[in-house]
Amino acid sequence: MVLLTATLPPTLEETLFQRMEYQPDQVRMFRDRTSRANVAYRMWRPPGGLMWFTSAPVLAFIRERIRRAGPGKVIIYANAVRQVVELARELACEAYYSQQLDKPSILQRFVQGQTPVIAATSALGMGVDIPDIRCVIHVGMPRTLLDYAQESGRAGRDGQPSEAIIIQPGWVVEGDDGVQDYMDVVPGVGCRRSVLDQYLDGAVDGYERRCCRDEDPAEMLCDGCDPDWPSTVGINHSELSSDWNDSNPHPRAPDDSRDPPGDQPVGPAAPSIPMAERQRQRVQGQRQAAPDVRQRMQDADQWLDEELVERDAPQWQRTCYVCTLQGHAWNEHDLYSCRGPASQAARAWMLWMRSPKVRYDPYCACWGCGMPQSMCPQWETGDWEQCVYRDVMIPMMAAMLYGPWASPVQPLWARRLQGFGVDWRDLAQVKGFFGQATAGAKGQHSQLFASFYWLRRIYIELEQRQRD
């Protein structure tokens, strides 16, 4: 059996062996450095005070790191949803947290670079593999050093110079022992990379990290090994070591950093492939595999969405979704026949979309119901009155966009259409957009269908919250 993980500290090996019912002598471990050679690990201590995380110095510092990231991306982590929302508002970026609606679209916009800055809780977790993240900022002390390793590890996956920075005022904060050791590093004396690597990896090839560049001379320096990293930063600050690509720094590294101490036995011989070359090969492999992995994940998500619609849609034929959302027992009528006051805006939108009908691009939809031709066979016969899914998509779209839960959904809808260059208030423009073809997991379909399953995913989440 082969077990693969990037986040198993040596202190947890025994726990893993017990749960897997292995004896240590039955297991062969392979370890590599978890910290990235191209990432500078740093900490900045701003002035404290009430609401310090959105104070002028902190916001100025973050904006400067965003500016320095250039075309790259920046993640700003905070521990509390309130902090994430406040930071997103101040920095004019999107907020990502567990209860946020439409998280897949927020993440997609970030991945595609439409919104290159995002504020997030730990909900932006494992599985996020974006190559060009230039800076990961933690506002406040991370929960554990393992969490910090995972979250800071999103920086610099393309091998380019990047930063991982913790912003925390200088007052005493009790936390996880590993995090405390990391936070307590004194610039010019200790080494953050050493604390991180010793906790996550222990000895690699018989050697325990002592400082930055003790194995790889091209490694980015942490602020412990680079005392020029400023302790205070202003809005127009200039760092003494401002060039991320500086090739001639002066790291604090003892001359005998590779010598074993005292009477301890000498470790194994150095590996045939140097550590720097192994890390270069790892980054190159990740860079080559990332687009293919992302495409497969996107295809899988689309397949699940299409399966959901195919299974979910028939139940809404001749059923008023507006009345269903309001909890009315008398919902067995279509939206056209509904006379409830909460239905009238949705009914008006539906009638506008139906007259005249949406004109679909060739082969992307059944003209009777709008479903993909892979789902509705009636497009072959032209007998659209017999469509299994007739009177489902347009009425459901109307109910979801203009029904009783429209308030939280309409801003998301406006943001989605804005990404396609469509004004959601211009119904003629929206109708034209609905008819456009787009790629799906089972073949092409219309933007109407893509919009329908996007809305259904949001409403399923809202329905679940309502039940809870």
N, C-alpha and C positions, 0 to 999 in steps of 0.2 A: 504494500500500500504506500502511496506517495501523498503526503500532506503538504500543502503549499499555503504559506501565509507571510505577509510582510510585517506583522505586528504581534510576535510572540516573544516577549522579554524572557531572558533566561530564568528569571524568578518564577515564571509561570509554566516552565517546562514540566516540572513534577506534576502539577495539576492536570496538564494535558495527558501525560502518560497514565495517570490514575484513571481518568475518564475513558481513555481508549483501551485500558487494561493492557498496557505495554510495560515491559521492564526497560529501564534505561539502557541496558546493554543490548537490547533488541533494536535500538533506534540509531540510525546514522543521521546526524544533523549537518546541514549545510547552511552556513550563515554568510551574509554580506552586509556591508554598511547600509543602514536605513537612511541616514541623513544624506542629502544630495550635495555633491561637491560644488555644484553651481548655485547653491542657495546660501546667502549670508543670513545667519541667525542672529537677531538683534533684539534689544529691548530699549524702550524709551520711557522715561519717567516724567510725565507732565506735572504741572501744578495740580494739587488736589482741590477739593471743594465740592459743594453740592452740584449734582448733574455734571460732574467733570467730564463725562464721556462725550458730551456735546458742547464743551467749552470752546472758546475761540482758539486757544492754542492747539487743542486736539484736532479740531476740524481743519485748522491750517496745516497741521502736520500731515493729516490724511490726504488732503488735497494736493500737497506737494508730492507725496508718494504716488498718487494717481498721475500727476503730471509727468513724473519721472518714468512711469511705466510705459509711456508713449502709446503705441498701438496695442500693447498687451493688456491683459485683464487683471483686475484687482478684486479679491474677496476680503470683506471686512466681517469678521466674526464677533458676536457678542453673546453673552450667556442668557440674557433675558429677552423675550419677545418685545417688551416695551423699548428696550435699548435699540434693538434692531430696527423697529419702526421709526424711532426718533432719528437714528443715524441715516436711514434711507431718505427721510424727509429732508434733512439738512443737506445731504449730499446729492439730492435729486437722482437717486438710483432706485432700483426695485428691492423689495424686502422679501426674504425667503424664510419661512418657518413652517412648522408642522401643520398649523391650522389655516395657513394661507390657501386661498382658492387658486386653482389653475397653476399649481407648481410646475407641471411639465412645460407649460408655455413660457413661464418665467425662466426656467433653466435653459430652454431652447434658445431664447433670445440672448441669453448670456453666452452660450456656447457659440452661437453664430456671430457674436460681436455687435449685435444691434444695441445691447446695453452692456458695455464692457466692465461695469462696476456693479457689484451686488453686495448687499448687507444680509447676513444670514446667521441663524442659530446652527447648532449641530445637526439640524434636519438636512442641511446640505452636506450629506455624509459620504460614506463609502460608495464607490462605484462612479464617482465624478472624475472622469479622466479627460481633462482639457489641457492641451499641450502648452498654450501660450499664456499661462497665468504668471504674471511678473511679480506680484506682491500679494502675500497673505498677511493680513493684519488681525491680531486678536486684541479687542478692546476689553481689557480686564483679564484677570488671571484665568488660564484654562482650567478645566475641571480636573484632568489628570494628564500626566506626561504622555500616556498612550494616546489619549484623544488629541493632544497637541501634535504628536508625531504624525497622526493620520491627516489632520487638517492642514498643518504646515507642509506636508508632503505633496500637496496639490500644486505647489509653486515649482516652476521651472522644469516641467516634465519634457520639454523640448530641448533641454540641455543648455538653454540660454541663461545668462546671469539674472538672478532673481533674489527676492528678499522674503524672509519670514520674520515679522516684527510683533512683539507684545507691547501694548501700551498699558501701563499700570502706574498710578501714583506711588510715591515712596513710602506710604504708611505700611505698617505690618498687617499682612493678611494671612490667616491660617489656611493652608490648603494641603493637597496631596503631597506626600514627602518628595516624590520625584519632581513635581512642579516646583516645590519650594527650593530644592537644590538647584534647579535650572534658573530660577528667578534670583537666587542669591549670588550668582557669579558676579565677581567684581571686574569691571573692564580693566584690561591691562594686567590682570592677575590670574583669573580663571579662564575657562573655555566652555561655552555653552554647547558646542558641538561634541565635546568630550562627555559632558553630562548626558546628552541625548543618546550618544552611541553606546556608552557604557550601560545605560539602563536598557536600551532596546536590543543590543547585540552582544554585549560582553566582549569576550575575546574573539577576534576574527583572524583566522590563520595564525593563532597563537599569540596575537598581539592586541593589547587593549589601547584604544585611542588615548592620547595625552593632550593633544592640542590640534588646531587646524593646521593643515599642510604638513603634518608629520609623516604622511605617506604620499600625498598627492600635492605636488608644488603648485598646481593650477587651481587648487581649492579656494573658494571664496572664504574670506575671513569673517568669523563671528565678531561681535563687538567686544568680547573678552580678549581676543587676540589682536584686535585693532583698536587701541586706546584713542585713536583720533575720532572714533564715532562720537558725535557730540552728545553731551548730557542734557543740553537744552537746545530747542529748535524753535526759531521764529518763523513768521510768515514768509520772509524773504531770506531764509537761512541759506548758508552755503557750507557744505561739509568739507573738512580738510581732505578727506579721502572720498571725493564726490564721484569719481569715475568707477563704475562697477567693474570695468575691465582693466583696472590698474594692475600692471604686470610686475611692479617692483615695490610691494609693501614690505613691512618689517615685522613679521609675526614673532610672537613670543614663543619660541620653541627651543628647549634645551638641546645642546649639542649631542648629548647621549640619549636622546629620546628613544632610540631603538635598543638600548642596552638593557638587559634584564637586571633587576635590582639584586644586590647582595648575593646570598647563597642560593637563590631560587634557580631551578633548572632552566636551561635555555629551551625556548619553545621550538616548534617545528621550523624547518627551513622555509624561507620565503617562497610563495607560490610562483609557478612558472609564468603566470600572467599577472602583471602588476595590478594593484587595486585600481589605479586610475584608468587603465585600459579596460578592466572589467566593468567599471561604471560607465565608461564611454559606450561599450557594447550594449549595456543594458538600456541606456537612454536611446540609442539608435534603434534597438528592437522595439521599444515602446512607441517610438515615433512612427515606425513603419506600420505597426499593428493597430494603432489607435483609430484611424479612419475606418478600417474594416470592422473593428469591434463596434464602433458607434453606429455604423450602417446596419449591422446585424441587430443591434438593440432597437434601433428605430423601426426596422422591419417587423420585429417581434411585437413591439407596442402597437403598430398599425394593424397587424393581424388580430391581436386581441380586441382592439377597438371595433374592427369590422365584425368579428364574431359576436361581440356584445350587441351591436346594432341589429344583426340578423336575428338574434334570439329575442331581443327586447322589443323590437318595433311592432310586431303584430298585436301585442296586447293594447296598444294605443289607438288601434283602428276603431273609429266611432266611439271613442272615449274622450271626454273633455279633461285635458290635463290641468287646466286652470281650476276647475271644480275639485279635481283630485287633490291638488296642492292645498286647497282650502279645507279639505276634510269633509266635503259634502258627499253624502251617500248617493245622491241623484247625479251621478257623473256619466251615466251611460247614454251620452248624446255627443254629437260632434261639436266642434267649436263654432261652426257656422250657425247651428241651431241654438247655441247658448245665449241666454238673455241676461245673465248675471252681470252686474256693473263692473266687476273686476275683469271680465272677459272682453270688454269692448275695445280697448286699445289693441289687444292681441288679434281680435277678429278683424279690425280695420287693416292691420298690417298684412294679415293672411289674404284678405280680399285683394289688396294692392298687388301682392306677389302672384296671385293667380290670374289676374286679368291685366295684360295678357300673360301667358305662362312664361316661365323661365325657358330661354332658348339655350340648349346644351350643346357643347362642342361634340363633334361626331364620336360615337362609340363610347362615351363616358357615362351614359345614364339611360335608363328607360324614360321616355318622354311622358309616360303616364304618371309615374310615381317619383321619379328622380333617383331611385336606387341604382347602384351600379348594375351593369348588364350581367355581371357574374352572379348577382343575387336574384334579379327578377327576370324570368324567362319570357315575359310577355312582350318584350321589345321585338322578339323575332316574329310574332304574329301580328303586331300592331293593334291588338285588341286591348287597349289600355284600360277599358272599363273593368276588365277582369284582373287587374294587377293585385297581387296579394298585399302589397304595401301601399295601395292607393289611399290618399288622404291621411298620411301619417307624418311625413317629414315637414311639410310647410306648416300645418296646424301646430305640430309639436314645437317647431322653431319659434312660431309666434307666441305660444304660451310660455316658453322659456325666456324669451327676450322681453316680453311685454306683460307677463302675468304678475302674480302677487309677489314673486321673489325677484323681480327685475332689478331692484335697487343694487344688490351686490354684483349682479351679473353684467349689467350694461357697461360699466367702466372696463371690464375685462374684454367684452365684445368690441368696444371702441378701440382698445389697444391692439387686439388681434387684427382687426381690419386695417388699422393704421400701418401695420407691418406689410400689408399688401398694397398700400397706397390708396385705400378706399375709405371714404368718409361714411361712417355708419348712419348718419342722418340723411344722406343722399340715397333714397331708396332705389332710384333708377340705376345708380352706380352699384349698389349692393346686388340688385337683380342680375346685372351683367356679370358681376363677379361670381355669383352662384353657378352660372352656366359654364364657367371655365373648367377645363380638364386638369386633373392633377394625378400624380402617381399614387397608387395604393398597393397594399401587400398582395392582393389577388388580381391586380390589373388596374387600369386607370379608372378613376371615378370623378365625380364633379366636386367643385368647391362647396356646393350645397351639402353634399353628403359628408365631406370632411368637417364642415361647420357643425353639422348635426351631431356627429359622434364626439366632437370637442365639447359641445354643450351638454350632451348626455353624461359625459364623464364628470363635469362640474356638478350637475344636478344629482347624480348618484351620491356624490360626497355630501351635498346639502341635505338630501333625504336621510342619509345616515346620521348626520348631526341632529336632525329633527327628532329621529327616533331615540337617540341617546339622551 
